[in-house]
């Protein structure tokens, strides 16, 4: 049975439902760890303790434990604040690994910061490691921190990227030997996402006759929500199509001001907005007492500022838009299924969770041709690709879907098939296990080669000694 140390220094799988950001890395760790455990691996997820009451070892899922590492203060920290505590994190992890019977076969660092801790595990115990790179290492924390993260990539037994564009960019860095790279994308959970189109709008209280476009993701610059708003304006102005935009994931504290212009059914009346999603907007009342108020306040300010900017933009362009609070995972299939189209137009690479959720619910996607989206969406077959920051092209594709509902349904069905063929978390976990097997086979071959060389040296030395005695 393969024993895996899955390292996520700052993004805990337990934080997916309680964090302000609903961090995609936390979701990636949660899903990958769970699926590896379901495949029979023994998985320990190492993540930093962010609350004083957290147990050191939490038995989370079958074959999966979460190890809360006491590194730094027991409070939520952003990724750029993690670097000063990485050495402490790695020392604890190495000590914990020594106490485990048989140790670990392989370590998997889920981000460059965690790769620094994985290096310590290999230096002290010889555990090989792979590292997932969802984006280029952040140029934050000073030159020393950036150098350490780059070193963790250079020394990794394998670097995993989410798409071909990332691989090509890494291999094209001048002055560096290309690392050993495998492409392993993110995935979706078919137990959570499937088409429920016939009843979705009724469940959510949405109008049945409106053309609805959906954008899923937190409010942050670069996520392409402004492009979606501008595209909707051009859809009305150039193509005479009246449409409505739903922006799901707006963690805005002021519940009374979350609509720029009202839908027929306001989100506050929607049955899928559980107390859990409401609490995510009121951290002062429900967040654990040991979370870091400055970080929470920073996230709130950032969300509110972006919300106000986007609301003002929609108002100026006369776009009908609703900002909907984050929803529990069990409700998302209704939102994806209720939409006529899912818009995903970020300016940078992402895990692609929203795109896969839409595809799994047979909703066509119009996405920016960047990173994972470019790989997941087959242009003209499972959806459409447009250039980033091109609202005119976006409007043209939306108009085409509005004018050809049969074609839109066909794109959705093909997207559903592609998602199930390539992107379930079970299939993604199997691809990770194949990479682990290749790494371990290479390590075994190196050990055998080193052993043979050492034995040959001993034989030669013994032969020379015998000759001299003769």
Secondary structure by P-SEA (a helix, b strand, c coil): cccccccccccccccccccccccaaaaaaaaaaaaaaaaccbbbbbbccccccccccccccccbbbbbbbccccccccccccccaaaaaaaaaaaaaaaccccccccccccaaaaaaaaaaaaaccccbbbbbcccccccccaaaaaaaaaaaaaccbbbbccaaaaaaaaacccccccbbbbbbbbcccccccccccccccccccccccbbbbbbcccccccaaaaaaaaaaaaaacccccbbbbbcccccccccccccccccccccccccccaaaaaaacccccccccccaaaaaaaaaaaaaaaaaaaaaaaaaccbbbbbccccccaaaaaaaaccbbbbbccccccaaaaaaaaaacbbbbcccccaaaaaccccccbbbbccccaaaaaaaaaaaaacaaaaaaaaaaaaaaaaacccaaaaaaaaaaaaaaaaaaaaaaaaaaaaaaaaaaaaaaaaaaaaac
